Amino acid sequence: MKIGVDLTYIPRFKDKDLLAKKILSSEELKFYDNSENKAQFLASRFALKEAFIKSIEGSILAFDLTKIMTKHKDNGAIYIEFNDKIYQCSLSHENEYCIGVVLND
């Protein structure tokens, strides 16, 4: 099992609509557009995608981040779907920071 972790500074993602289009899937963009805190939403999704890439020992430059999709289970738990495989993950926010953790079994 491998674990990927990424910490993001939320203010860095403020007013980054162009960046959102480069890293969010079309489904994620709908949530982003309706989000009350766009910077937090974008920072958290970036943290999860970066943590996912670390968990598979990849390079962020080798991926189309829009293909790494974050989704929610019925109970609200977040997970990543990539190439028809599900990856467990966890996300937490505190003040100006967000952390994403991904498990790769």
N, C-alpha and C positions, 0 to 999 in steps of 0.2 A: 504494500500500500504506500502511496505517495501523497503528500500533503502540499498544497500550494497556499500561500498567504500573501495578501497585499493590503497595505494601508494607504488610504488617500486623504488628502487635505481638501475638504469640501469646497472652500472658497475658490480654489483653483479652477473649479468647474462652473463658476457663475458666468452667465451670459455666453454660453458655449453651444448655441444651437447648431452651428456648422459642425462642430465636433460630434455632437449627438447623432447627426446623420451619418457620420463615418463609423460609429461604433455600436449603434443600437440597431436591432432588427426592426422591421416594419411594425411588428406587434409591440415591441418595447417603445418605439417612437410614439405610438398612440398613448401609452401610459405617461410618457415623458411630457407630451404636449398638454395633458390634463393634470399634471402634477402641481401641487401647491408649492413644492420645494424642488424645483428643477435641478439645482446644483447638487442637492443631496441624492436625488434619483440617479443622475448621471455619474456622480462619483462612486456610488455604491455598485452600479452595474460595471463600471470600469474596473473597480477593485475585484469583483468576482471574476471577470473575464481574464484579468491579469493573473489572479490566483490560479485559475484553471490552466492557463498556459504554463505556469510554473509547475503545476502538479503533473503535467505530461512532459516536462523538461523541454519545452519548446521556446521559440523566440517570438515575441509579439509582432515582429516584422514579417513573419512567415504566415500570418493569419489574417483573414478577412473577419474582423471582430463582429460584423453583422451576422455571421453564420454561427456564432456562439450565442445561444439564446438562453436568457434567464426566464424561468416560468415559475408559477406558484401551484402547489397542490391544493386540493379542496380545503385542507386545514390551514392554509396560509403559508406553509413552509416553502421556502424558495429552493430551486434546484436549477442545474444547467443541463441543457440538451444540446448535444453536438454529435453529428453523424449518427443519428438514431440511437445514441447511448445517453443514459441519464447519469449525472454526477451529483452526489450529495454535496451540499454546501451550507454555509452559515454566514450571516451578515449582521453587523452591529454598527450602530452610530452613537457617537458621544461628542457633544459640542461640535467642534469643527472637523472631526475625524470620522472616518468610516473604515471598517476592516472587513475583508472578505476572506473566507477560508473554503477550500475545495478539497474533497477527498477523491482520490483516484484509486479504486480497488484493483 
